[in-house]
Amino acid sequence: MNPVLLIAAIIITVLVFFWLVRVVRATLGLAITIAVIVLALQLLLGVAPGEVWQQVLGVWNWILDWFR
């Protein structure tokens, strides 16, 4: 096996691994933020998670209708 090819493969593997770790960290951070917002809405205003979801769907439908 060519040593240059092996070193290049190791470098690419390390870069992909660190990129994947960054993506997972960002995803978890966003998920936690959304969960805290929904929990705050539920506790402070009595808004159920289903009601929030219906509003999100309504916004997406409004955006899609705007582009049609």
C-alpha positions, 0 to 999 in steps of 0.5 A: 500500500502506498504510504502517501495514499494511507496518510491522505486517507487518514487526514480525510478521515480525521477531517470528516470525523471533526466535521461530523462532531461539529454537525452533531453538536450544532444539532443537539444545541438547536434541539435543546433550544427548541425544547426549552422554548416549547417548555417555556411556552407550555409552563408560562402561557399554557400553550401545548406543543401541538398548538406550536406545531400547528402554527409552525405548519401554518407558517410553512404553508403561508410561505409556500403559498406566497411562492406559488 
